[in-house]
Amino acid sequence: MTDKIWHDISEDSLEVRQSLIEKLNLSELQRRILIENRWLPQAVEGGDWLMIKAEIPSIERRNVHWQGLTILLSKNKVITLHRDELDSEVTERIEAYRPGALSPSLIAATMIQFTVEQYMPILNSIDDVTDQLEDTMIRDPGKHQLQQLFVYKRQLADLRKVILPLMNMLNGLSNGRYGIFDEKCAIYARDSYDYAWRVHELIDTMRDLLTSALDMYLSVVSNRMNDVMKRLTIVTTIFMPMSFLTGLAGMNFSQLPFHSDVMFWITIALLVVLPILMLVYFIRSKWL
């Protein structure tokens, strides 16, 4: 039953697209979109077909990878066009429906629903790693953590760039804007829209969390730098009177009483006692 109403093409190329244009009664806009292979999700109705563009996200080498999916929907047939093999879960979901309940619109709605659901595992992964980064940044901030924060911010920006037009497309499918899309399947589109809305809200929340984590990283680094500068200042302060005494005692003037043994030992005592007194004062003042 599935083979009669669903034709899946896993070799997306310009030649295949041109062949589809010659065989199908597509509108001029649909033909141009199909040839240009536009990236962002959208739905365009014209002639006997409804064209739906979607992007299935995944993470590859710390970057968001998009698998383009083109769905051509008519009243009695659906054609899907993509470059790589679809996830086996898509086929399993479609085959799980009762044969009598399966329709082209239901197949399209199921594939779109699967597409929207692929955002959440990526966001959960980013959320888990962000929590780990926040814990490690407090103990030992490093440049690699800063690089990871910027990688995840870029991933969220890429996801947000696609989820907004996807929500617009799902809104049109759920409110009956397209006559070819079966009204009985609008409930699936509404469910996907609600899911996409939650994803969009979660993306914004996680962007705020990453910004807060970045601020926390800069704050920790700044506090550590201030602590280092404080310690260096204390060491410099301790050595200032010692440098003054040694410089004064080292003057080679006969009228100064530094040739006296008593003055020599007094100078040595001051060089020992002054740093100790200053350290005691710093500790009591909680500067150390």
C-alpha positions as CSV (number, residue, x, y, z in Angstrom):
1,M,0.0,0.0,0.0
2,T,2.8,2.4,0.9
3,D,4.5,1.8,-2.5
4,K,1.4,2.9,-4.3
5,I,1.1,6.3,-2.7
6,W,4.7,7.1,-1.5
7,H,7.6,7.4,-3.9
8,D,10.9,8.0,-2.1
9,I,14.0,9.3,-4.0
10,S,17.3,9.3,-2.1
11,E,19.5,10.6,-5.0
12,D,18.9,14.4,-4.9
13,S,20.6,16.0,-7.9
14,L,19.9,18.7,-10.5
15,E,19.1,16.0,-13.1
16,V,16.6,14.3,-10.8
17,R,14.9,17.7,-10.1
18,Q,14.6,18.6,-13.7
19,S,13.1,15.1,-14.4
20,L,10.5,15.7,-11.8
21,I,9.7,19.1,-13.2
22,E,9.1,17.5,-16.7
23,K,6.8,14.8,-15.3
24,L,4.8,16.8,-12.7
25,N,2.3,19.6,-13.2
26,L,4.2,22.1,-11.0
27,S,3.6,25.9,-10.9
28,E,6.3,28.3,-12.1
29,L,7.2,29.2,-8.5
30,Q,7.5,25.6,-7.5
31,R,9.7,24.9,-10.4
32,R,12.1,27.7,-9.6
33,I,12.2,26.7,-5.9
34,L,13.0,23.1,-6.9
35,I,15.8,24.1,-9.3
36,E,17.3,26.6,-6.9
37,N,17.0,24.1,-4.0
38,R,16.2,26.7,-1.5
39,W,17.4,26.0,2.0
40,L,14.9,27.4,4.5
41,P,11.6,25.5,5.2
42,Q,8.5,26.7,3.3
43,A,5.3,25.4,1.7
44,V,4.1,26.4,-1.7
45,E,0.9,25.3,-3.3
46,G,0.3,25.3,-7.1
47,G,-1.3,23.2,-9.7
48,D,-1.9,19.6,-8.5
49,W,0.9,19.7,-5.9
50,L,1.9,21.1,-2.6
51,M,5.6,21.5,-2.2
52,I,7.0,21.3,1.3
53,K,10.6,22.1,2.1
54,A,12.1,20.9,5.4
55,E,15.5,20.5,7.0
56,I,16.4,17.6,9.3
57,P,19.1,18.7,11.8
58,S,22.0,16.7,13.2
59,I,25.4,17.4,14.8
60,E,28.5,16.5,12.9
61,R,32.0,17.5,14.0
62,R,30.5,20.2,16.4
63,N,28.6,21.8,13.5
64,V,24.9,21.5,12.7
65,H,24.4,19.4,9.6
66,W,21.2,19.8,7.6
67,Q,19.6,17.0,5.5
68,G,17.4,18.7,3.0
69,L,14.0,17.1,2.5
70,T,11.5,18.1,-0.3
71,I,8.0,16.7,-0.1
72,L,5.7,16.9,-3.1
73,L,2.2,16.2,-2.0
74,S,-0.9,15.6,-4.1
75,K,-4.4,14.2,-3.3
76,N,-3.4,10.6,-4.1
77,K,0.4,10.5,-4.0
78,V,3.5,11.9,-2.1
79,I,7.0,12.1,-3.5
80,T,10.0,12.7,-1.1
81,L,13.3,13.9,-2.4
82,H,16.5,13.9,-0.3
83,R,20.3,13.4,-0.6
84,D,21.1,10.8,2.1
85,E,19.1,7.8,3.3
86,L,16.3,8.7,5.7
87,D,16.3,7.5,9.3
88,S,14.7,4.0,9.5
89,E,12.4,5.4,12.2
90,V,10.6,7.4,9.6
91,T,9.7,4.3,7.6
92,E,8.8,2.4,10.8
93,R,6.4,5.1,11.9
94,I,4.7,5.2,8.5
95,E,4.4,1.4,8.2
96,A,2.9,1.3,11.8
97,Y,-0.3,2.9,10.6
98,R,-3.3,0.8,9.6
99,P,-3.3,0.4,5.7
100,G,-6.8,1.9,5.5
101,A,-5.8,5.0,7.5
102,L,-2.6,5.8,5.5
103,S,-2.8,8.7,3.1
104,P,-0.3,11.0,1.3
105,S,-1.0,13.8,3.8
106,L,-0.5,11.5,6.7
107,I,2.8,10.4,5.3
108,A,3.9,14.0,4.8
109,A,2.7,15.0,8.3
110,T,4.6,12.1,9.9
111,M,7.8,13.0,8.1
112,I,7.5,16.7,9.2
113,Q,6.7,15.5,12.8
114,F,9.9,13.4,12.8
115,T,11.9,16.5,11.5
116,V,10.7,18.7,14.3
117,E,11.5,16.0,16.9
118,Q,15.2,16.0,15.9
119,Y,15.8,19.4,17.4
120,M,15.2,18.3,21.0
121,P,18.1,15.7,21.3
122,I,20.5,18.4,20.1
123,L,19.2,20.9,22.6
124,N,19.3,18.4,25.4
125,S,22.9,17.6,24.5
126,I,23.9,21.3,24.5
127,D,22.1,21.8,27.8
128,D,24.0,18.9,29.5
129,V,27.4,20.1,28.2
130,T,26.6,23.7,29.3
131,D,25.9,22.5,32.9
132,Q,29.2,20.7,32.9
133,L,31.0,23.7,31.5
134,E,29.6,25.9,34.3
135,D,30.8,23.5,36.9
136,T,34.3,23.3,35.5
137,M,34.6,27.0,34.8
138,I,34.2,27.9,38.4
139,R,37.0,25.5,39.4
140,D,39.4,25.9,36.5
141,P,38.5,28.3,33.6
142,G,40.3,27.7,30.4
143,K,40.3,28.8,26.7
144,H,38.9,25.5,25.5
145,Q,35.7,26.2,27.6
146,L,35.4,29.6,26.0
147,Q,35.7,28.0,22.5
148,Q,33.0,25.4,23.4
149,L,30.6,28.2,24.5
150,F,31.0,30.0,21.1
151,V,30.5,26.7,19.3
152,Y,27.2,26.1,21.1
153,K,26.1,29.6,20.5
154,R,26.7,29.2,16.8
155,Q,24.7,25.9,16.8
156,L,21.8,27.6,18.6
157,A,21.8,30.4,16.1
158,D,21.7,27.9,13.2
159,L,18.8,26.1,14.8
160,R,16.9,29.3,15.4
161,K,17.4,30.4,11.9
162,V,15.5,27.3,10.6
163,I,12.9,26.8,13.4
164,L,11.1,30.2,12.7
165,P,10.2,29.5,9.0
166,L,9.4,25.9,10.0
167,M,6.8,27.3,12.5
168,N,5.3,29.5,9.8
169,M,5.0,26.5,7.5
170,L,3.4,24.3,10.2
171,N,1.0,27.1,11.1
172,G,-0.2,27.1,7.4
173,L,-0.6,23.4,7.4
174,S,-2.6,23.3,10.7
175,N,-5.1,26.1,9.8
176,G,-6.2,24.7,6.5
177,R,-4.3,27.2,4.3
178,Y,-3.5,24.6,1.7
179,G,-6.4,22.7,0.1
180,I,-4.3,19.7,-0.9
181,F,-3.3,18.9,2.6
182,D,-6.0,16.7,4.2
183,E,-7.8,18.5,7.1
184,K,-7.9,15.2,9.0
185,C,-4.1,15.4,9.3
186,A,-4.2,19.0,10.5
187,I,-4.0,17.7,14.1
188,Y,-0.6,16.3,13.4
189,A,0.6,19.6,12.0
190,R,-0.8,21.4,15.1
191,D,1.1,19.0,17.3
192,S,4.3,19.6,15.3
193,Y,3.7,23.4,15.6
194,D,3.3,23.2,19.4
195,Y,6.5,21.1,19.5
196,A,8.3,23.6,17.3
197,W,7.1,26.4,19.5
198,R,8.5,24.7,22.6
199,V,11.8,24.2,20.7
200,H,11.9,27.8,19.8
201,E,11.4,28.9,23.4
202,L,14.0,26.5,24.6
203,I,16.5,27.8,22.1
204,D,16.0,31.3,23.4
205,T,16.3,30.1,27.0
206,M,19.5,28.3,26.2
207,R,21.0,31.3,24.4
208,D,20.4,33.3,27.6
209,L,22.0,30.5,29.6
210,L,25.1,30.4,27.3
211,T,25.3,34.2,27.6
212,S,25.2,33.9,31.4
213,A,27.8,31.2,31.2
214,L,30.0,33.5,29.1
215,D,29.6,36.3,31.6
216,M,30.4,33.9,34.4
217,Y,33.6,32.8,32.6
218,L,34.7,36.4,32.2
219,S,33.8,37.1,35.8
220,V,35.8,34.2,37.1
221,V,38.8,35.0,35.0
222,S,38.6,38.7,36.1
223,N,38.4,37.7,39.7
224,R,41.4,35.4,39.4
225,M,43.3,38.1,37.7
226,N,42.4,40.5,40.5
227,D,43.5,38.0,43.1
228,V,46.9,37.6,41.3
229,M,47.3,41.3,41.1
230,K,46.4,41.6,44.8
231,R,49.1,39.1,45.8
232,L,51.7,40.8,43.6
233,T,50.8,44.1,45.1
234,I,51.2,42.7,48.6
235,V,54.6,41.3,47.7
236,T,55.7,44.6,46.2
237,T,54.4,46.4,49.3
238,I,56.4,44.2,51.6
239,F,59.6,44.7,49.7
240,M,59.2,48.5,49.4
241,P,60.5,49.3,53.0
242,M,63.1,46.7,52.7
243,S,64.4,48.3,49.5
244,F,64.3,51.7,51.1
245,L,66.3,50.5,54.1
246,T,68.9,48.6,52.1
247,G,69.3,51.6,49.7
248,L,69.6,54.0,52.6
249,A,72.0,51.8,54.5
250,G,74.1,51.3,51.4
251,M,74.9,55.0,51.0
252,N,78.7,55.5,51.2
253,F,78.8,58.8,53.2
254,S,81.1,59.0,56.2
255,Q,78.9,61.5,58.0
256,L,76.1,59.0,58.3
257,P,76.5,56.7,61.3
258,F,76.2,53.5,59.2
259,H,79.8,52.5,60.0
260,S,78.6,51.7,63.5
261,D,78.0,48.1,64.4
262,V,74.9,49.0,66.4
263,M,73.3,50.7,63.4
264,F,74.2,47.7,61.3
265,W,72.3,45.3,63.5
266,I,69.4,47.7,63.9
267,T,69.1,47.7,60.1
268,I,69.2,43.9,59.9
269,A,66.5,43.7,62.6
270,L,64.3,46.1,60.8
271,L,64.7,44.1,57.5
272,V,63.5,41.0,59.4
273,V,60.8,42.5,61.6
274,L,59.1,44.9,59.1
275,P,58.0,42.1,56.6
276,I,56.7,39.9,59.5
277,L,54.7,42.8,61.0
278,M,53.3,43.6,57.5
279,L,52.3,40.0,56.9
280,V,50.6,39.8,60.3
281,Y,48.7,43.0,59.4
282,F,47.6,41.7,56.0
283,I,46.4,38.4,57.4
284,R,44.4,40.2,60.2
285,S,42.9,42.5,57.5
286,K,42.0,39.4,55.5
287,W,43.9,40.6,52.5
288,L,45.7,37.2,52.4
